[in-house]
Amino acid sequence: MYTKNPEYFLTVAREGSISRAAEKLYLSQPYLSQCIGRLEQELQMKLFDRSHTPLVLTDAGRLYLSYLEGVGNLTGKFESQIEELRTGSRQILNVGMTPWRGSVLLPDILPAYAAAHPDVRIVLHEYHSNTLAGLVREDKIDFALMNIPNKIDGFVYQIVFYERMFLVANKIHPAAAGIETSYENPAYINLQELKKERFILLPNEHVMGQVTENLFARMNMLNCDILYTTSSTTAVNLVSEGFGLTFIPEGGIRQVPHLNRLAFFTVDHPPFCVPLLILYKKNAFITPQAQDFIEMTKQYYARLKQKASY
């Protein structure tokens, strides 16, 4: 179904013209036009916007193109997505992000998105980055906001932001004594001067755990007192009570619990940064609603970058 003579559609999409595609395929223009018309009738959707020269793919056309490029494992998803486009029914948007970003970033983005797209039902999938990559690969989520996974074969990604990682401590911690800091104006501290302190870090099966482990290895600090937790929220809660130090990314930081108890530091020159990206599957169809969510996320981080002082 939908794949008889796929080269006809692909050639028209590539050439942007039925007449040029007909020449390439050694077909008559009327015959090729009829074939495309029959395909559109079968789908009950227009695949090309014929008001443009060259021809432009419609949303249904872009979806069909992604289906052909991934044929064999997208049939069910294609059926549901083409039905949504055909009927205008409420769309489900499956978004992946780490639990930390879900708790601190979404309050800044989701209300505005929901107001602009009342017809979209959002399902959030909160896991660490390597698990999110697997969900993208299996077509269980549309895209993920995350750090770079261990394996990126078969994915496409857009780097949204190079995110500073702040070392945070309770304001009454000796490391913060007499220093005025805020997340908008962090102070610099030499990490090696803190070798005798306790750190609360993510384990290295998390991408952020691998990043901080590499930092500690570079500074010869792997023998420090380190408590591992799989929850960044737990780490921040412990730090707010004066139990150790931890690292958190700057994105969404104003939503961090106990913000008024915390002091913020950078630990490297230039600041210790980690790339944050939007990850989706190669040849995936990104719906207009998903693209809007991605754009709102990128705009949020663009504003954050403008405020940053590094």
N, C-alpha and C positions, 0 to 999 in steps of 0.2 A: 504493500500500500504506500502511495505517495513517492515511490522511488523508481517508477518506470521512466527510462531514459533520463536519469538525473543530470547527464551532461548537457541536456538542453537548457535546463534552468541555470546550471552553473555557468554556462557560456554566456547566456544573456546577462546574468549578474556581473560577470567579469567584464564584458564588453560595454555594458550600459546601453545596448542597442540591439533590437531584434534583427534588423537588417544586417548588421555586422556579424552578429552571432550566426545567422543563417549562412553567410558566406563561409565562416570558419567551419561550420558543420556540413557544408555542401548540401544544404536543404533550401527549399524555396521559403521566402519570407512568409507567405500566407500559411504554409503548413506549420512552420515553427510557431507562428502567432496562435494558431489553433491549438497546438499542443500546450502552450502556456495557459491559454484560456481554459482548456479542459482541466488542467491541474488546479487552477484557481476555483473552478466550479466544484471540484471534488473537495477542496478545503473550505469552500464557501468564504474565501477571503482573497482580497487582492494582494498579490505578491510584489507588484511594481507600481510605483507612482508614475503614471504615464504623462503627467503634466510637466515633468522635468525632462530636460535633455542635457546630459544622458539620463537614462532611466535610473530611478532611485528606488532601492528596496524599501518596502513598508516594514512596519514592525513584524508583521506575519512573514514577510520575505526574509528578514534577518533571522527570524526563528527557524524557518525552513532551511536556510543556509547552514545554520549551526547543526541542525538535525542531520543533514546530508554529510557534513564533515565528521560527525560522531555517530553515524548510523550503526546500529547493533546494540547500543546500550542506552539510547535516549528515546526509544519509541513511546514508552508510557509517559514520560515527562513531556514529550512533544504533544501527545494527544491532549493532555490536561492544559498545557499552555496555549495551544491553538484554540481550544474551547473557551478559555478565559478571554482571549482576544476577540473571538467571534461573538460572544454573548455579552461582553463587558461585565462579567460576573466579578464578585469580590476576589481580589487576588491575594494569594498567600506569599509573603516575602520571608524567606528563611535566612536569617542573618546570624553569622557566627562571630563571637568575640570572646576574649578571656573573661573570667568572672570579675576580675578587677576592673576591666574597662566597662563591663556591663553595669557595675555599681557606681562608677564615678563619671563615666562619659555620657551614658544615655540620658541622664536628667537634663543635660544641656542640648541634646539633639532631638530626642524622641518626641517631645511635645510639639515642636514646630513641624516635624515631619508628619505626625498624625493629623495635625490640623490641615496640612496641605493635601493629605491623601487619606480622607476618611474611608475610602473604599478598599484600602489595603489592610489586611490583617497580618501583623508582624509576629513571627515566631522566633524567639531568641534561643540560640544554642550556645551555652557558655562552657567552654572547655579550654585546656591549655593549647598552645599553638600547634603542636604536632598532631594532636587529636583533631583539631579544626581542619588541618590540611587533609587528613583522611576523609573527613565528611565532605569537603569540597570535591575530592577525587571521586567519591561515590555518589555525587549529585544529590546529597542529602541537604545541603545548604547552597544558597545562591552565590554567596561570597563570604569572606571572613576579614575582619579587621584584626591584625595580628602582627607579630614579629616574624622574621624569616624562619620558616621551618627547616628541618635538617635536609629534606629532599624537596627540590623544586621542579623536578622533571614533570612535564605535562601541565604546568601551571603558567598563568600569566599574572603579573602583579604590577601595581602602581605604588611607588613609594610616596606616601602621603606627607611624611614629616620625619625629620631626624630629631628624636625626642630625647631631651636631657634626662638623665637619671640622677635624682637627688638622693643624697644620703640624709636620712632624717633621724633626729634624736629628740628626746624630751627636752624642753627648754631648761629644765633644772639639771640636766646631765652636765658633768664637768666639761665635756667638749664644747658645750654651748655657753658656758659661763661668761658673762660680760659681753656677749656678741648679739647684736640685733640682726635678726634675719627674718625673711619671709619667703614664700614660694615665688614672689615677684622679684625679690632681691636676695638670692641666696648668697651665703658667704663661702669663701674657699677654705678648705681644710685639707691638710696633708694626710691622706689615708694611712700612710705608714706610721704616723704618730699614734694611731689608734689600735696598734697590734694587740694590746692587752685587753681590749674591749670585747664584749660579746656582740656578735652579729646574728641577725635573724634573716635567713635567706631561703629562696626557693631551691629545691633540689635540682640536679642537672638534667632530669628528664623534662624539665620545663626549659624553653628557650631562654627565658630571662635568667634561670638558674645557671645555664651554660655561660651566658654573657658575664655574669658576676663572678663565676668561678674563673673564667679567663682573666678577668681583671685582677683577682686575688693572686692568681698564679704569676702574672706579670710583675706584681709587687711583692712576691715571695711571702704571701700571707695565708697560705692554705692551712697552716697549723694554728690559726686563730681559734678562739672559742666560738664555734658556729652552731646555732640551733636551726635546723631545717624545718620548714613548714610548707605545705602545698597551698596555703592561703595567704595572699598578700594582705587581706583585711586582718587576719589574725596577727600577722607581723606588725602592722601599724597599731593595732590595739595594744599589743605588748609594749611597743616602743612608747606609746602614750602614757603608759604606767611606769616608765623609766627602766624597763627590762630590755636593754640592748639597743642596737642600731639596725636600721634596714635601708634598703633602696626602694624608691618608688618612681615611676615615670611621671613627667610633668603634666601630661594630658589629663584633663578632668580633675586636677589636683584640688580645686576649690571644693569638691564634693567629698574630700577625704574626711573620715571621722576624726574627731578630736583635733581639728586643724589648729585651734588656738593654743594647743599644748606643745606644738612641734616647732623645732628649729630645722632649717633647710641648708644643705651644703652641697657644693660641687667639689669633686675630688680629683680633677685632672685638668690639664691645659692642653688643647681646648677641652671644654666640658665633656664628660663621659656621656656619649649619645648612642642611641640604638635606633635603627631605621624601623619605622612603623609603616605597614603596607596594607593595601587592599588586595586580597588573593582570590582569584577565581580560576576556573578550569579553562584550559586552552580550548578555543572554539566555542566557548559557552555563549548562550544567548543571554545578554543582560537586558532585562526589560526596562522600559522607561522609568517605571517606579523604582526599580533597583538602582538605576543610574542616578535618579534624584537623591536617593539616600546616600549614595557614594559621594555625590557632589556636595551635599550638606555637610558630610563628615570632613571632606577636604577643605571646605570653607571654614569650618570650625578650627581646624589646625592651622590654616593660613592666618587667621586672626591671632591665634596663639603665638605663631612665629613673629608676627609684627610686634607683639608685646614683649617678646624675649629680648634680653639685653646682651646676648652673646654674639 
